Structures are given as structure tokens and as C-alpha cells.
Amino acid sequence: MNRFTTSRYVAVLAALIFHGQLGPLPASAIQAETPTEKQANLKQQALGGLFHRWTFDQQTPEDALSGFSQFIVGGDGPPVWTVAAEREAPSPPNILKAESSCRTGSCYQLLVAAKLEYEYPDVSVRLRFPGEGGVGQGGIVIGLQDEQHFYAAIIDLAAKTLEVVRVLGDQVTVLGEAAITPKPVEWHSLRMNRDTIISKDVIEVFFDGKLMLSVRDQTLGLGEIGLLVRGQSPLHFDSLHAVPLFSQRPVSNPAAY
């Protein structure tokens, strides 16, 4: 095994361990990279720059949330994202709370990781719906160009549905929708990734460890990642993870045969 093959093997194995999975990752189409891009990717991998994890445990609950930008789309009033103490959190001692006062389903509260862009991201988070009867709608954002252009995976626990939507200004397109059967647990898991398969971009969404949706769309490319709540929703988040999927691309050039 040469050093290029070894580097790729380590990157894929790290991604599997990172997400707690032993199954195969989605297959990717071969993408041409320049020698400079290869070296940059290898350097980033060696420096541990592949992975980002936010547990919100290093911040004092009374302090303003740092490292993120906050937006509200289609509504009025400031977005409200706060760190709060929670001993029973998946990653104690803190969690992230969102308290949206939006009165319409077309109103979004966004929390975007600052200065962090992915072409093919793999993002996961733990979330809890504290409202009576599991009221609340929210999830993950990827491919964000600005607060008017992004993809989102949105869970509606009360309706037991999962949607993948594409927001382009005032135009909101539902790319896919599925019924979900939530596990009888307080904290649920949501994972969203975007990959390229045979030159087609595919968005996959997993809920409570199960693949629920796989949709194709190439409208938006490189973009930021973050979290979202929709409508009048109280939601709690913890353990936000993000990793770029360039580790699945071949590091060395394909064979000539």
C-alpha cells in the first residue's frame, strides 16, 4: 500500500469512526484535482482540519454565542439562540437552545458556522423537541450562499415528517419528503450529507440512524453549514459535527487502464 492509498484509507476510516458507523460510505465519482489541490487536502488532513465539532460546553451560559452568525428570514424580531446548562445533555454540561417567535411556516431562524465552507459536507446533530407533544420544526442547513439561498433538512416531530427543501429567495422547493417513526428517546439524531455519484450530486438525510431520503440537486454548490428552526418552534441542539467528504476522492490519479 503506497502512501497515497494509505492517506485515503486513514481519512475514510476516521470518518467512519467519527460518525460511529461501520457500514460503507456512499460511492463517489472520480474528480480531477490539480497537484496543488491534492497537497492542500493532504496538509489539511494531516493538521486535523477535516473535522469540526461544537458541543457548546466551553461557553458560559450567560455569554453571547460565539463562532456563529444568526439570521431571521421571512419574519421580524431578532433570532434567539442561547447556550444553557443541561446535565442530562448528550454532551454535558451545556446545550444550545433556539426559541423562535416566528408566526408563519415560511419564517426561518438560521444559525450559521462562521468562516466555514464545504462543497460536499457531512453534518450531524442531536436535537430535542421540548414543546408539548413534540411541537417544533428544525434541523440542518448546508450549501448556504446567504440567508436567502440554502438547502435544509427539516424534522417536524409532531407531524412525523422529514423534508429536504431548497430555498432560493422567496421560492421554497420541497425536494423530498418522508414519513418518520421517531425512536422513543428524548434526544434524536439527524444527519445530512451531500455527495457526488457518477457526476450527479446527491443529498442524503438520516434520522435516528436510518436513511430516510436521497434526492438529486445541483443548484447550489460550495456553501456554509448550520442549524435552522422554522415557524414558532422551541428546539434544543447538542453535539454538532461537520466533515467535508473530499476524503472520499482518490488522492492519486486513476490508473491509465
Phi and psi in degrees as a GROMACS rama.xvg file:
@    title "Ramachandran Plot"
@    xaxis  label "Phi"
@    yaxis  label "Psi"
@TYPE xy
-79.8567  173.484  ASN-2
-67.1262  -29.5767  ARG-3
-70.0416  -43.5233  PHE-4
-63.891  -39.8706  THR-5
-62.9252  -42.372  THR-6
-61.673  -42.6155  SER-7
-66.4299  -40.8569  ARG-8
-60.6806  -44.5932  TYR-9
-62.7814  -41.7634  VAL-10
-63.0915  -44.2286  ALA-11
-67.3177  -43.4608  VAL-12
-60.8448  -39.7832  LEU-13
-62.9641  -40.103  ALA-14
-63.8171  -39.3736  ALA-15
-64.3356  -46.1649  LEU-16
-62.9071  -40.9874  ILE-17
-58.2298  -38.955  PHE-18
-97.4889  2.82661  HIS-19
68.2279  31.4703  GLY-20
-118.816  150.249  GLN-21
-116.13  -5.98391  LEU-22
-77.3301  167.63  GLY-23
-71.1907  147.705  PRO-24
-78.8872  158.694  LEU-25
-59.473  143.715  PRO-26
-71.1877  147.671  ALA-27
-122.581  147.362  SER-28
-74.9031  152.562  ALA-29
-69.6504  131.537  ILE-30
-122.383  133.347  GLN-31
-72.9371  133.216  ALA-32
-128.562  144.834  GLU-33
-76.5145  159.396  THR-34
-56.3476  -35.7293  PRO-35
-64.4179  -43.0025  THR-36
-64.6608  -39.5508  GLU-37
-60.5035  -47.4206  LYS-38
-63.5034  -38.0932  GLN-39
-64.808  -41.9183  ALA-40
-64.9853  -42.4707  ASN-41
-65.3658  -39.4585  LEU-42
-64.3854  -43.4294  LYS-43
-62.6856  -40.4481  GLN-44
-63.1629  -43.7245  GLN-45
-65.082  -31.246  ALA-46
-85.4105  0.546576  LEU-47
76.9297  20.626  GLY-48
-82.3387  1.96544  GLY-49
-68.6689  -38.7911  LEU-50
-107.141  141.369  PHE-51
-131.786  134.132  HIS-52
-139.543  130.679  ARG-53
-122.234  118.725  TRP-54
-109.232  -10.3008  THR-55
64.6237  19.3337  PHE-56
-90.077  -12.5026  ASP-57
-89.2727  -4.70046  GLN-58
-104.249  143.893  GLN-59
-75.7592  132.344  THR-60
-51.392  -30.2515  PRO-61
-79.0907  -15.794  GLU-62
-78.2394  155.407  ASP-63
-68.4425  144.769  ALA-64
-67.1953  128.149  LEU-65
-113.93  156.702  SER-66
86.1977  5.60625  GLY-67
-138.622  154.232  PHE-68
-107.948  145.02  SER-69
-117.769  137.345  GLN-70
-138.358  154.013  PHE-71
-126.421  132.443  ILE-72
-122.62  126.439  VAL-73
76.0208  22.5087  GLY-74
-156.354  -178.243  GLY-75
-122.134  169.319  ASP-76
88.6686  152.675  GLY-77
-74.1431  147.819  PRO-78
-68.2044  147.417  PRO-79
-126.401  101.799  VAL-80
-124.704  123.984  TRP-81
-136.197  150.689  THR-82
-90.4195  133.947  VAL-83
-134.605  150.782  ALA-84
-72.791  137.978  ALA-85
-155.821  99.9408  GLU-86
-65.6382  -27.9402  ARG-87
-95.3584  17.2376  GLU-88
-67.7407  155.854  ALA-89
-55.327  -35.813  PRO-90
-126.866  87.6035  SER-91
-70.8897  157.228  PRO-92
-103.817  1.37347  PRO-93
-121.974  159.711  ASN-94
-134.628  171.445  ILE-95
-108.081  128.105  LEU-96
-109.856  140.481  LYS-97
-122.536  128.044  ALA-98
-123.212  89.2623  GLU-99
-86.1041  133.684  SER-100
-104.003  11.1125  SER-101
-60.3213  140.148  CYS-102
-105.403  -0.907124  ARG-103
-126.753  155.81  THR-104
-72.7569  -9.30396  GLY-105
-96.3146  8.48551  SER-106
-99.7539  128.795  CYS-107
-122.474  138.032  TYR-108
-106.805  124.75  GLN-109
-116.261  140.561  LEU-110
-125.185  115.083  LEU-111
-116.819  129.694  VAL-112
-64.4162  129.455  ALA-113
-74.9544  136.52  ALA-114
53.8272  45.5085  LYS-115
-141.198  113.202  LEU-116
-125.181  143.633  GLU-117
-131.955  145.874  TYR-118
-86.7523  -45.3165  GLU-119
-128.924  88.518  TYR-120
-89.3154  158.582  PRO-121
-130.211  109.661  ASP-122
-123.48  135.857  VAL-123
-137.703  156.416  SER-124
-156.839  155.33  VAL-125
-100.398  140.204  ARG-126
-143.247  150.317  LEU-127
-131.805  140.672  ARG-128
-107.058  97.9015  PHE-129
-80.2652  -13.0945  PRO-130
-66.8136  154.221  GLY-131
-61.0128  129.021  GLU-132
77.3278  14.8525  GLY-133
72.7608  26.8756  GLY-134
-67.0332  137.207  VAL-135
145.155  144.728  GLY-136
-134.957  128.14  GLN-137
178.338  177.812  GLY-138
170.273  -135.458  GLY-139
-112.204  146.116  ILE-140
-118.25  135.845  VAL-141
-136.109  168.904  ILE-142
60.91  26.6697  GLY-143
-76.5649  119.151  LEU-144
-86.8116  -40.9999  GLN-145
-162.439  -176.327  ASP-146
-67.7212  -5.15913  GLU-147
-107.745  -2.39268  GLN-148
-141.58  108.779  HIS-149
-169.203  166.641  PHE-150
-103.045  152.164  TYR-151
-147.556  142.644  ALA-152
-105.107  118.182  ALA-153
-121.001  123.213  ILE-154
-95.8207  131.864  ILE-155
-116.329  97.9274  ASP-156
-68.1493  -36.6537  LEU-157
-64.5931  -41.8659  ALA-158
-84.3192  -9.45648  ALA-159
56.3095  50.9643  LYS-160
-131.907  155.358  THR-161
-128.473  130.457  LEU-162
-121.89  146.076  GLU-163
-111.797  120.938  VAL-164
-121.073  153.726  VAL-165
-118.465  122.426  ARG-166
-106.465  120.94  VAL-167
-127.93  89.3804  LEU-168
64.6402  -124.711  GLY-169
-82.3194  -6.03702  ASP-170
-94.8152  113.767  GLN-171
-111.254  117.765  VAL-172
-112.286  126.959  THR-173
-83.5722  109.433  VAL-174
-80.8827  -24.221  LEU-175
-168.671  150.834  GLY-176
-144.936  141.986  GLU-177
-146.107  148.813  ALA-178
-79.4993  142.638  ALA-179
-120.833  154.954  ILE-180
-121.07  91.6922  THR-181
-61.0878  143.197  PRO-182
-69.1981  151.891  LYS-183
-77.9311  64.4947  PRO-184
-131.032  161.356  VAL-185
-76.6146  -43.3287  GLU-186
-106.515  128.716  TRP-187
-105.423  163.622  HIS-188
-114.59  142.218  SER-189
-135.254  132.861  LEU-190
-135.311  136.647  ARG-191
-135.938  128.539  MET-192
-135.974  159.258  ASN-193
-128.811  124.13  ARG-194
-131.483  169.901  ASP-195
-118.826  125.149  THR-196
-128.884  114.321  ILE-197
51.8457  50.8357  ILE-198
65.4073  13.4597  SER-199
-114.32  131.405  LYS-200
-82.8937  129.655  ASP-201
-123.946  131.756  VAL-202
-105.181  124.666  ILE-203
-117.108  142.557  GLU-204
-131.859  131.084  VAL-205
-115.385  138.714  PHE-206
-127.709  128.391  PHE-207
49.7026  41.4991  ASP-208
83.2387  3.6291  GLY-209
-118.73  133.831  LYS-210
-66.9219  120.839  LEU-211
-109.584  -33.2467  MET-212
-143.201  144.592  LEU-213
-141.423  113.473  SER-214
-129.029  152.935  VAL-215
-105.646  132.653  ARG-216
-165.212  137.415  ASP-217
-125.686  21.9506  GLN-218
-67.3168  -44.752  THR-219
-111.209  141.642  LEU-220
-112.91  -119.8  GLY-221
-56.9257  131.375  LEU-222
-166.267  175.125  GLY-223
-86.9265  169.39  GLU-224
-125.891  160.887  ILE-225
179.123  -157.585  GLY-226
-124.202  163.207  LEU-227
-148.475  144.401  LEU-228
-127.309  145.595  VAL-229
-122.869  139.506  ARG-230
71.4673  -156.178  GLY-231
-91.98  89.5538  GLN-232
-132.475  123.18  SER-233
-89.2191  129.014  PRO-234
-141.039  147.965  LEU-235
-119.258  141.229  HIS-236
-129.714  155.308  PHE-237
-158.627  156.427  ASP-238
53.3891  64.709  SER-239
-84.8127  124.803  LEU-240
-121.477  144.853  HIS-241
-144.787  138.114  ALA-242
-147.173  137.402  VAL-243
-80.3808  145.443  PRO-244
-89.9989  17.0453  LEU-245
-67.513  -14.734  PHE-246
-64.2077  -14.9266  SER-247
-86.1398  -12.6728  GLN-248
-72.9327  147.847  ARG-249
-65.7885  134.501  PRO-250
-77.303  -39.1886  VAL-251
-96.5984  161.118  SER-252
-64.4385  147.256  ASN-253
-65.2863  155.739  PRO-254
-64.1061  155.83  ALA-255
-78.5013  -7.30676  ALA-256
